[in-house]
């Protein structure tokens, strides 16, 4: 049960966006830019970074939802369960493995990103832009995870709900949620 009365029955960050639509806009826009905007990383790779950090932060809603978003965009031949269980032993590229190590370091604390981690990423083919975007995605998801869990939002148990949401997100992105939150807020204030 959430720590505060949110006035809606939405799960996770959705409930917080519906509670405070004016903060939903910049947070959704940031997610849209980081996870769907132009990048040298594939969308599924960026979602995997968000999933990885959310899993390390033990944020059930974010790790479940972003795992579903990753799975919906994952190239054929890759198994998300295998990647999540042991990224280092999975079939993803050495570059992505090194970037996930950087993301994990960010999750522990920004100063945990070492020159050695960055150099290993570069040696595996990561550009400075990929390294930058990995650090920013990881840092942003630490914030999102703490926002979601800090207010004890609801995290559904059923994976089917996350998968259904993923199908919508892959097509529409993160921004339609802002309009839904604004519309619900306007309707409830009448």
N, CA, C and O of each residue as an XYZ file, in Angstrom:
760
protein
N       0.844     -1.179      0.000
C       0.000      0.000      0.000
C       0.891      1.245      0.000
O       1.823      1.342      0.799
N       0.604      2.202     -0.900
C       1.428      3.409     -0.973
C       1.452      4.179      0.356
O       0.495      4.154      1.131
N       2.559      4.850      0.583
C       2.730      5.626      1.801
C       1.805      6.837      1.866
O       1.465      7.295      2.957
N       1.394      7.360      0.715
C       0.499      8.518      0.673
C      -0.719      8.172     -0.172
O      -0.677      7.234     -0.969
N      -1.780      8.906     -0.006
C      -2.997      8.695     -0.801
C      -2.768      9.287     -2.186
O      -2.652     10.502     -2.345
N      -2.706      8.419     -3.177
C      -2.410      8.859     -4.543
C      -3.668      9.155     -5.348
O      -3.585      9.766     -6.413
N      -4.818      8.735     -4.863
C      -6.072      9.045     -5.544
C      -6.293      8.298     -6.846
O      -7.102      8.722     -7.672
N      -5.591      7.196     -7.043
C      -5.784      6.387     -8.248
C      -5.304      4.973     -7.945
O      -4.637      4.728     -6.940
N      -5.656      4.053     -8.831
C      -5.258      2.660     -8.616
C      -4.219      2.195     -9.642
O      -4.077      0.997     -9.889
N      -3.509      3.130    -10.224
C      -2.477      2.806    -11.205
C      -1.267      2.182    -10.502
O      -1.021      2.478     -9.333
N      -0.516      1.332    -11.185
C       0.682      0.741    -10.583
C       1.914      1.621    -10.774
O       1.970      2.459    -11.674
N       2.885      1.410     -9.915
C       4.213      1.986    -10.071
C       4.250      3.463    -10.363
O       3.495      4.247     -9.788
N       5.133      3.833    -11.256
C       5.341      5.244    -11.570
C       4.099      5.862    -12.202
O       3.893      7.072    -12.111
N       3.277      5.046    -12.838
C       2.025      5.555    -13.406
C       1.186      6.228    -12.325
O       0.612      7.292    -12.557
N       1.112      5.616    -11.151
C       0.306      6.195    -10.070
C       0.864      7.544     -9.644
O       0.104      8.455     -9.317
N       2.181      7.677     -9.645
C       2.814      8.938     -9.263
C       2.597      9.999    -10.334
O       2.415     11.176    -10.020
N       2.615      9.586    -11.587
C       2.333     10.511    -12.680
C       0.890     10.988    -12.632
O       0.612     12.159    -12.890
N      -0.022     10.093    -12.305
C      -1.429     10.477    -12.201
C      -1.630     11.394    -10.993
O      -2.470     12.293    -11.038
N      -0.881     11.184     -9.926
C      -0.961     12.022     -8.728
C      -0.431     13.425     -9.002
O      -0.997     14.413     -8.535
N       0.656     13.505     -9.762
C       1.312     14.793     -9.992
C       1.718     14.928    -11.460
O       2.894     14.796    -11.797
N       0.722     15.195    -12.348
C       0.995     15.244    -13.790
C       2.055     16.274    -14.188
O       2.745     16.094    -15.192
N       2.187     17.343    -13.415
C       3.171     18.365    -13.773
C       4.605     17.851    -13.640
O       5.505     18.372    -14.299
N       4.833     16.849    -12.806
C       6.163     16.237    -12.752
C       6.270     15.069    -13.728
O       7.370     14.655    -14.094
N       5.122     14.543    -14.145
C       5.120     13.442    -15.110
C       5.755     13.872    -16.436
O       6.484     13.104    -17.064
N       5.470     15.096    -16.846
C       5.959     15.547    -18.155
C       7.483     15.509    -18.252
O       8.004     14.850    -19.152
N       8.220     16.182    -17.372
C       9.681     16.140    -17.540
C      10.274     14.749    -17.315
O      11.253     14.382    -17.964
N       9.687     13.977    -16.402
C      10.218     12.633    -16.163
C       9.956     11.718    -17.353
O      10.817     10.919    -17.721
N       8.787     11.827    -17.952
C       8.472     11.025    -19.143
C       9.305     11.475    -20.343
O       9.768     10.652    -21.132
N       9.487     12.777    -20.468
C      10.303     13.287    -21.575
C      11.739     12.798    -21.455
O      12.369     12.459    -22.457
N      12.259     12.760    -20.226
C      13.607     12.239    -20.021
C      13.680     10.765    -20.423
O      14.609     10.356    -21.119
N      12.706      9.974    -19.987
C      12.682      8.558    -20.368
C      12.578      8.399    -21.881
O      13.243      7.541    -22.461
N      11.758      9.210    -22.515
C      11.595      9.138    -23.972
C      12.922      9.420    -24.680
O      13.299      8.695    -25.600
N      13.624     10.462    -24.257
C      14.907     10.806    -24.874
C      15.934      9.705    -24.626
O      16.623      9.266    -25.547
N      16.029      9.263    -23.370
C      17.052      8.273    -23.024
C      16.812      6.907    -23.640
O      17.755      6.247    -24.077
N      15.554      6.478    -23.678
C      15.274      5.094    -24.063
C      14.744      4.923    -25.481
O      14.775      3.819    -26.024
N      14.257      6.006    -26.084
C      13.667      5.877    -27.418
C      14.205      6.881    -28.427
O      14.035      6.695    -29.632
N      14.850      7.938    -27.956
C      15.343      8.975    -28.857
C      16.551      8.505    -29.653
O      17.024      7.382    -29.475
N      17.044      9.364    -30.527
C      18.231      9.019    -31.315
C      19.395      8.651    -30.389
O      19.661      9.341    -29.405
N      20.066      7.579    -30.712
C      21.158      7.102    -29.871
C      22.037      6.156    -30.665
O      21.627      5.594    -31.681
N      23.238      5.997    -30.182
C      24.136      5.012    -30.779
C      23.884      3.625    -30.180
O      24.448      2.634    -30.644
N      23.036      3.558    -29.153
C      22.621      2.279    -28.570
C      21.243      1.918    -29.100
O      20.396      2.791    -29.286
N      21.022      0.655    -29.338
C      19.703      0.187    -29.761
C      18.704      0.400    -28.625
O      19.089      0.463    -27.458
N      17.429      0.510    -28.969
C      16.405      0.691    -27.931
C      16.426     -0.441    -26.917
O      16.341     -0.195    -25.714
N      16.537     -1.676    -27.386
C      16.526     -2.807    -26.450
C      17.738     -2.762    -25.532
O      17.644     -3.164    -24.372
N      18.879     -2.276    -26.031
C      20.065     -2.174    -25.190
C      19.844     -1.147    -24.074
O      20.235     -1.365    -22.928
N      19.221     -0.039    -24.426
C      18.942      0.997    -23.419
C      17.929      0.490    -22.393
O      18.069      0.744    -21.197
N      16.913     -0.225    -22.867
C      15.931     -0.796    -21.937
C      16.592     -1.847    -21.042
O      16.244     -1.974    -19.868
N      17.548     -2.599    -21.599
C      18.272     -3.585    -20.806
C      19.075     -2.904    -19.702
O      19.134     -3.408    -18.580
N      19.681     -1.789    -20.002
C      20.420     -1.036    -18.980
C      19.456     -0.594    -17.874
O      19.771     -0.714    -16.690
N      18.288     -0.086    -18.260
C      17.282      0.317    -17.267
C      16.826     -0.883    -16.445
O      16.653     -0.774    -15.231
N      16.634     -2.012    -17.089
C      16.236     -3.241    -16.395
C      17.313     -3.679    -15.417
O      17.023     -4.021    -14.271
N      18.543     -3.665    -15.873
C      19.678     -4.112    -15.052
C      19.787     -3.272    -13.777
O      19.907     -3.814    -12.678
N      19.745     -1.966    -13.931
C      19.855     -1.071    -12.772
C      18.651     -1.253    -11.852
O      18.807     -1.312    -10.632
N      17.465     -1.342    -12.423
C      16.254     -1.512    -11.614
C      16.279     -2.828    -10.853
O      15.805     -2.900     -9.720
N      16.828     -3.863    -11.466
C      16.964     -5.157    -10.792
C      17.969     -5.048     -9.640
O      17.716     -5.542     -8.542
N      19.094     -4.406     -9.895
C      20.089     -4.228     -8.836
C      19.523     -3.402     -7.682
O      19.875     -3.628     -6.524
N      18.651     -2.450     -7.996
C      18.008     -1.625     -6.965
C      16.818     -2.328     -6.314
O      16.192     -1.786     -5.403
N      16.514     -3.527     -6.782
C      15.396     -4.315     -6.259
C      14.066     -3.569     -6.353
O      13.219     -3.675     -5.467
N      13.897     -2.817     -7.435
C      12.644     -2.104     -7.696
C      11.784     -3.018     -8.573
O      11.965     -3.082     -9.788
N      10.855     -3.715     -7.938
C      10.076     -4.740     -8.650
C       9.277     -4.163     -9.809
O       9.257     -4.751    -10.889
N       8.616     -3.020     -9.610
C       7.826     -2.460    -10.700
C       8.713     -2.102    -11.895
O       8.428     -2.506    -13.022
N       9.774     -1.354    -11.653
C      10.626     -0.909    -12.767
C      11.374     -2.071    -13.414
O      11.499     -2.112    -14.637
N      11.871     -3.012    -12.619
C      12.582     -4.131    -13.230
C      11.633     -4.999    -14.048
O      12.004     -5.484    -15.117
N      10.415     -5.199    -13.555
C       9.434     -6.004    -14.299
C       8.968     -5.292    -15.561
O       8.891     -5.904    -16.626
N       8.659     -4.015    -15.451
C       8.149     -3.301    -16.627
C       9.237     -3.136    -17.684
O       8.978     -3.348    -18.868
N      10.446     -2.763    -17.279
C      11.497     -2.567    -18.276
C      12.027     -3.892    -18.825
O      12.526     -3.939    -19.950
N      11.925     -4.953    -18.053
C      12.248     -6.281    -18.611
C      11.259     -6.616    -19.729
O      11.642     -7.150    -20.770
N       9.984     -6.298    -19.499
C       8.974     -6.538    -20.544
C       9.240     -5.659    -21.762
O       9.077     -6.105    -22.898
N       9.649     -4.414    -21.530
C       9.949     -3.510    -22.651
C      11.173     -4.014    -23.419
O      11.219     -3.939    -24.647
N      12.154     -4.525    -22.689
C      13.337     -5.099    -23.340
C      12.947     -6.312    -24.170
O      13.308     -6.419    -25.342
N      12.202     -7.228    -23.547
C      11.812     -8.471    -24.224
C      11.026     -8.200    -25.497
O      11.169     -8.925    -26.482
N      10.189     -7.154    -25.486
C       9.369     -6.829    -26.655
C      10.216     -6.321    -27.824
O       9.743     -6.296    -28.960
N      11.456     -5.918    -27.559
C      12.318     -5.357    -28.604
C      13.590     -6.170    -28.831
O      14.413     -5.822    -29.678
N      13.743     -7.238    -28.083
C      14.960     -8.049    -28.114
C      15.139     -8.732    -29.469
O      14.187     -9.301    -30.004
N      16.337     -8.681    -30.021
C      16.577     -9.393    -31.283
C      16.388    -10.896    -31.112
O      16.628    -11.459    -30.043
N      15.958    -11.514    -32.179
C      15.767    -12.969    -32.172
C      17.083    -13.651    -31.819
O      18.155    -13.227    -32.252
N      16.984    -14.699    -31.036
C      18.170    -15.452    -30.652
C      18.720    -15.083    -29.286
O      19.566    -15.799    -28.749
N      18.256    -13.980    -28.716
C      18.688    -13.606    -27.375
C      17.583    -13.950    -26.385
O      16.400    -13.779    -26.679
N      17.974    -14.430    -25.225
C      17.029    -14.840    -24.194
C      17.219    -13.912    -22.995
O      18.265    -13.931    -22.347
N      16.205    -13.106    -22.707
C      16.308    -12.120    -21.634
C      16.542    -12.781    -20.283
O      17.299    -12.251    -19.470
N      15.920    -13.913    -20.024
C      16.123    -14.590    -18.737
C      17.590    -14.978    -18.551
O      18.135    -14.854    -17.454
N      18.214    -15.442    -19.609
C      19.631    -15.811    -19.556
C      20.486    -14.566    -19.333
O      21.408    -14.578    -18.518
N      20.179    -13.499    -20.054
C      20.937    -12.250    -19.905
C      20.823    -11.728    -18.479
O      21.818    -11.339    -17.868
N      19.595    -11.725    -17.953
C      19.389    -11.194    -16.608
C      20.056    -12.064    -15.545
O      20.552    -11.541    -14.548
N      20.074    -13.359    -15.738
C      20.668    -14.269    -14.751
C      22.179    -14.084    -14.650
O      22.747    -14.127    -13.559
N      22.826    -13.878    -15.798
C      24.280    -13.722    -15.806
C      24.694    -12.997    -17.085
O      25.043    -13.639    -18.076
N      24.658    -11.662    -17.068
C      25.001    -10.926    -18.292
C      26.367    -11.300    -18.851
O      26.546    -11.350    -20.068
N      27.327    -11.561    -17.978
C      28.679    -11.877    -18.426
C      28.786    -13.173    -19.196
O      29.687    -13.330    -20.020
N      27.886    -14.102    -18.944
C      27.917    -15.398    -19.626
C      26.893    -15.491    -20.751
O      26.752    -16.540    -21.379
N      26.182    -14.406    -21.006
C      25.116    -14.431    -22.011
C      25.671    -14.160    -23.413
O      26.863    -13.906    -23.590
N      24.782    -14.222    -24.392
C      25.173    -14.067    -25.794
C      25.229    -12.607    -26.257
O      25.402    -12.347    -27.447
N      25.085    -11.654    -25.332
C      25.186    -10.250    -25.741
C      26.648     -9.911    -26.042
O      27.558    -10.647    -25.662
N      26.854     -8.804    -26.719
C      28.208     -8.411    -27.117
C      29.063     -8.060    -25.902
O      28.553     -7.699    -24.842
N      30.383     -8.177    -26.089
C      31.306     -7.768    -25.029
C      31.135     -6.278    -24.722
O      31.297     -5.847    -23.580
N      30.808     -5.506    -25.749
C      30.573     -4.071    -25.547
C      29.418     -3.857    -24.577
O      29.530     -3.067    -23.639
N      28.310     -4.558    -24.801
C      27.149     -4.385    -23.938
C      27.429     -4.927    -22.535
O      26.970     -4.352    -21.548
N      28.166     -6.009    -22.441
C      28.551     -6.527    -21.122
C      29.341     -5.473    -20.348
O      29.105     -5.252    -19.161
N      30.278     -4.830    -21.035
C      31.094     -3.802    -20.380
C      30.238     -2.601    -19.981
O      30.450     -2.009    -18.922
N      29.270     -2.243    -20.827
C      28.383     -1.124    -20.487
C      27.486     -1.475    -19.305
O      27.206     -0.616    -18.469
N      27.034     -2.719    -19.224
C      26.242     -3.132    -18.061
C      27.084     -3.086    -16.787
O      26.557     -2.798    -15.712
N      28.372     -3.362    -16.891
C      29.251     -3.230    -15.727
C      29.355     -1.768    -15.295
O      29.390     -1.469    -14.101
N      29.404     -0.867    -16.264
C      29.410      0.565    -15.929
C      28.088      0.943    -15.266
O      28.080      1.663    -14.267
N      26.980      0.466    -15.810
C      25.668      0.762    -15.227
C      25.588      0.261    -13.784
O      25.058      0.944    -12.908
N      26.119     -0.934    -13.550
C      26.118     -1.483    -12.191
C      26.978     -0.637    -11.256
O      26.638     -0.461    -10.086
N      28.080     -0.118    -11.765
C      28.927      0.753    -10.950
C      28.176      2.040    -10.601
O      28.234      2.501     -9.461
N      27.479      2.618    -11.568
C      26.678      3.817    -11.302
C      25.639      3.524    -10.229
O      25.411      4.345     -9.341
N      25.009      2.355    -10.309
C      23.988      1.978     -9.327
C      24.572      1.972     -7.914
O      23.896      2.362     -6.962
N      25.806      1.537     -7.776
C      26.456      1.507     -6.455
C      26.853      2.902     -6.004
O      26.889      3.189     -4.808
N      27.153      3.772     -6.967
C      27.565      5.142     -6.678
C      28.384      5.673     -7.835
O      29.227      4.958     -8.376
N      28.151      6.910     -8.224
C      28.819      7.466     -9.396
C      30.328      7.314     -9.392
O      30.934      7.084    -10.439
N      30.931      7.441     -8.238
C      32.395      7.341     -8.159
C      32.897      5.911     -8.294
O      34.104      5.668     -8.317
N      31.969      4.970     -8.384
C      32.360      3.576     -8.583
C      32.709      3.291    -10.045
O      33.259      2.236    -10.359
N      32.390      4.228    -10.934
C      32.779      4.100    -12.343
C      34.261      4.448    -12.420
O      34.667      5.579    -12.154
N      35.045      3.464    -12.786
C      36.498      3.631    -12.804
C      37.021      3.804    -14.219
O      36.343      3.505    -15.202
N      38.238      4.292    -14.287
C      38.920      4.399    -15.573
C      39.020      3.024    -16.229
O      38.896      2.904    -17.447
N      39.244      1.991    -15.422
C      39.370      0.638    -15.957
C      38.059      0.181    -16.619
O      38.082     -0.432    -17.686
N      36.917      0.483    -15.979
C      35.629      0.120    -16.577
C      35.415      0.849    -17.906
O      34.958      0.259    -18.885
N      35.748      2.121    -17.923
C      35.584      2.912    -19.147
C      36.520      2.402    -20.237
O      36.107      2.251    -21.387
N      37.762      2.139    -19.889
C      38.724      1.646    -20.882
C      38.312      0.271    -21.410
O      38.460     -0.003    -22.601
N      37.798     -0.592    -20.539
C      37.320     -1.904    -20.987
C      36.158     -1.749    -21.957
O      36.063     -2.497    -22.930
N      35.278     -0.793    -21.708
C      34.158     -0.529    -22.618
C      34.667     -0.024    -23.963
O      34.202     -0.459    -25.016
N      35.608      0.880    -23.920
C      36.181      1.393    -25.173
C      36.856      0.273    -25.956
O      36.693      0.170    -27.171
N      37.611     -0.560    -25.257
C      38.312     -1.669    -25.922
C      37.325     -2.643    -26.567
O      37.653     -3.308    -27.550
N      36.116     -2.723    -26.008
C      35.093     -3.613    -26.559
C      34.264     -2.928    -27.649
O      33.356     -3.538    -28.213
N      34.575     -1.657    -27.946
C      33.908     -0.972    -29.049
C      32.917      0.105    -28.659
O      32.216      0.632    -29.522
N      32.838      0.446    -27.383
C      31.901      1.485    -26.948
C      32.493      2.868    -27.208
O      33.643      3.146    -26.869
N      31.692      3.712    -27.807
C      32.092      5.097    -28.029
C      31.855      5.903    -26.753
O      31.198      5.440    -25.821
N      32.401      7.112    -26.731
C      32.149      7.987    -25.586
C      30.658      8.271    -25.444
O      30.160      8.387    -24.324
N      29.946      8.383    -26.545
C      28.491      8.617    -26.492
C      27.774      7.436    -25.834
O      26.872      7.635    -25.020
N      28.166      6.222    -26.179
C      27.550      5.040    -25.557
C      27.829      5.012    -24.054
O      26.946      4.697    -23.256
N      29.053      5.340    -23.681
C      29.419      5.363    -22.259
C      28.615      6.452    -21.544
O      28.057      6.214    -20.472
N      28.558      7.636    -22.134
C      27.775      8.734    -21.562
C      26.326      8.326    -21.354
O      25.773      8.493    -20.267
N      25.713      7.787    -22.411
C      24.297      7.440    -22.335
C      24.048      6.334    -21.311
O      23.021      6.334    -20.631
N      24.979      5.402    -21.202
C      24.848      4.342    -20.197
C      24.848      4.936    -18.793
O      24.009      4.580    -17.966
N      25.770      5.824    -18.527
C      25.845      6.449    -17.202
C      24.574      7.246    -16.924
O      24.034      7.172    -15.820
N      24.092      7.995    -17.890
C      22.894      8.801    -17.677
C      21.653      7.933    -17.489
O      20.832      8.225    -16.619
N      21.498      6.883    -18.276
C      20.363      5.967    -18.093
C      20.420      5.344    -16.705
O      19.412      5.294    -16.001
N      21.598      4.868    -16.312
C      21.734      4.236    -14.992
C      21.417      5.219    -13.878
O      20.715      4.872    -12.929
N      21.919      6.426    -13.980
C      21.656      7.433    -12.946
C      20.176      7.786    -12.899
O      19.598      7.898    -11.818
N      19.565      7.961    -14.056
C      18.139      8.297    -14.104
C      17.306      7.174    -13.504
O      16.336      7.437    -12.795
N      17.669      5.938    -13.777
C      16.874      4.838    -13.242
C      17.082      4.636    -11.751
O      16.199      4.108    -11.075
N      18.212      5.040    -11.230
C      18.335      5.061     -9.770
C      17.310      6.043     -9.199
O      16.670      5.750     -8.189
N      17.150      7.197     -9.832
C      16.153      8.167     -9.389
C      14.736      7.614     -9.546
O      13.948      7.665     -8.602
N      14.404      7.087    -10.726
C      13.063      6.545    -10.945
C      12.757      5.438     -9.935
O      11.663      5.399     -9.371
N      13.712      4.546     -9.707
C      13.508      3.432     -8.771
C      13.239      3.944     -7.362
O      12.356      3.439     -6.670
N      13.992      4.935     -6.948
C      13.814      5.472     -5.601
C      12.494      6.223     -5.470
O      11.882      6.223     -4.402
N      12.059      6.855     -6.537
C      10.767      7.550     -6.555
C       9.627      6.537     -6.397
O       8.728      6.721     -5.576
N       9.679      5.483     -7.183
C       8.649      4.439     -7.162
C       8.615      3.722     -5.811
O       7.550      3.553     -5.218
N       9.777      3.308     -5.337
C       9.826      2.548     -4.084
C       9.738      3.445     -2.852
O       9.242      3.019     -1.810
N      10.210      4.668     -2.964
C      10.166      5.593     -1.832
C       8.754      5.942     -1.409
O       8.520      6.315     -0.260
N       7.801      5.823     -2.341
C       6.401      6.062     -2.008
C       5.604      4.765     -1.969
O       4.375      4.786     -1.890
N       6.305      3.638     -2.025
C       5.701      2.308     -1.886
C       4.539      2.086     -2.853
O       3.458      1.648     -2.458
N       4.785      2.397     -4.124
C       3.736      2.201     -5.118
C       3.454      0.715     -5.313
O       4.233     -0.141     -4.893
N       2.348      0.432     -5.946
C       1.914     -0.944     -6.185
C       2.682     -1.532     -7.369
O       2.836     -0.887     -8.406
N       3.155     -2.754     -7.200
C       3.831     -3.474     -8.277
C       3.067     -4.771     -8.520
O       3.170     -5.707     -7.727
N       2.299     -4.836     -9.612
C       1.529     -6.052     -9.892
C       2.416     -7.289     -9.993
O       3.576     -7.212    -10.397
N       1.847     -8.419     -9.619
C       2.570     -9.692     -9.677
C       2.524    -10.319    -11.072
O       3.481    -10.973    -11.488
N       1.414    -10.123    -11.799
C       1.168    -10.811    -13.067
C       2.040    -10.259    -14.199
O       1.896     -9.095    -14.574
N       2.931    -11.072    -14.739
C       3.788    -10.612    -15.837
C       3.007    -10.250    -17.101
O       3.506     -9.487    -17.928
N       1.809    -10.774    -17.265
C       1.021    -10.486    -18.464
C       0.689     -8.999    -18.562
O       0.642     -8.446    -19.661
N       0.462     -8.361    -17.439
C       0.177     -6.922    -17.451
C       1.365     -6.110    -17.946
O       1.202     -5.140    -18.686
N       2.541     -6.508    -17.537
C       3.750     -5.822    -17.992
C       3.967     -6.046    -19.493
O       4.360     -5.130    -20.215
N       3.708     -7.262    -19.946
C       3.868     -7.570    -21.375
C       2.890     -6.778    -22.224
O       3.254     -6.290    -23.294
N       1.649     -6.644    -21.761
C       0.655     -5.858    -22.498
C       1.085     -4.395    -22.564
O       0.967     -3.752    -23.607
N       1.579     -3.881    -21.453
C       2.069     -2.502    -21.443
C       3.245     -2.309    -22.375
O       3.394     -1.251    -22.988
N       4.083     -3.330    -22.485
C       5.249     -3.250    -23.360
C       4.847     -3.114    -24.816
O       5.463     -2.361    -25.570
N       3.811     -3.843    -25.211
C       3.359     -3.769    -26.606
C       2.908     -2.349    -26.957
O       3.164     -1.862    -28.058
N       2.244     -1.702    -26.020
C       1.795     -0.319    -26.230
C       2.996      0.616    -26.251
O       3.102      1.472    -27.129
N       3.895      0.457    -25.297
C       5.049      1.348    -25.205
C       5.921      1.283    -26.454
O       6.386      2.315    -26.939
N       6.144      0.088    -26.973
C       7.001     -0.062    -28.148
C       6.464      0.772    -29.311
O       7.238      1.328    -30.091
N       5.149      0.855    -29.423
C       4.532      1.618    -30.521
C       4.405      3.099    -30.171
O       4.729      3.957    -30.993
N       3.939      3.408    -28.964
C       3.581      4.785    -28.624
C       4.648      5.551    -27.849
O       4.661      6.781    -27.889
N       5.523      4.871    -27.160
C       6.538      5.542    -26.364
C       6.027      5.950    -24.994
O       4.951      5.534    -24.564
N       6.816      6.768    -24.320
C       6.546      7.161    -22.935
C       5.645      8.388    -22.810
O       5.041      8.593    -21.757
N       5.541      9.190    -23.836
C       4.834     10.466    -23.711
C       3.312     10.380    -23.600
O       2.730     11.230    -22.926
N       2.628      9.411    -24.215
C       1.170      9.357    -24.046
C       0.720      9.219    -22.592
O      -0.398      9.607    -22.253
N       1.557      8.685    -21.752
C       1.215      8.554    -20.340
C       1.004      9.921    -19.694
O       0.176     10.065    -18.794
N       1.746     10.915    -20.148
C       1.602     12.266    -19.597
C       0.200     12.796    -19.873
O      -0.450     13.343    -18.982
N      -0.258     12.633    -21.095
C      -1.602     13.107    -21.441
C      -2.674     12.353    -20.673
O      -3.667     12.944    -20.248
N      -2.481     11.054    -20.491
C      -3.441     10.265    -19.708
C      -3.479     10.758    -18.264
O      -4.552     10.864    -17.670
N      -2.316     11.057    -17.704
C      -2.255     11.561    -16.327
C      -2.929     12.915    -16.216
O      -3.679     13.162    -15.271
N      -2.667     13.794    -17.173
C      -3.298     15.120    -17.149
C      -4.809     15.016    -17.274
O      -5.547     15.700    -16.566
N      -5.265     14.157    -18.179
C      -6.709     13.994    -18.386
C      -7.376     13.429    -17.130
O      -8.453     13.879    -16.737
N      -6.735     12.446    -16.505
C      -7.309     11.870    -15.281
C      -7.344     12.896    -14.167
O      -8.307     12.952    -13.401
N      -6.312     13.703    -14.071
C      -6.260     14.743    -13.031
C      -7.342     15.780    -13.279
O      -8.013     16.205    -12.339
N      -7.525     16.196    -14.527
C      -8.558     17.192    -14.861
C      -9.947     16.636    -14.557
O     -10.814     17.350    -14.054
N     -10.146     15.367    -14.865
C     -11.445     14.735    -14.623
C     -11.729     14.632    -13.122
O     -12.862     14.846    -12.690
N     -10.709     14.306    -12.327
C     -10.923     14.135    -10.890
C     -11.093     15.468    -10.153
O     -11.627     15.493     -9.044
N     -10.647     16.568    -10.753
C     -10.785     17.869    -10.082
C     -12.094     18.562    -10.411
O     -12.339     19.673     -9.940
N     -12.942     17.924    -11.214
C     -14.239     18.518    -11.570
C     -15.227     18.352    -10.468
O     -16.371     18.791    -10.593
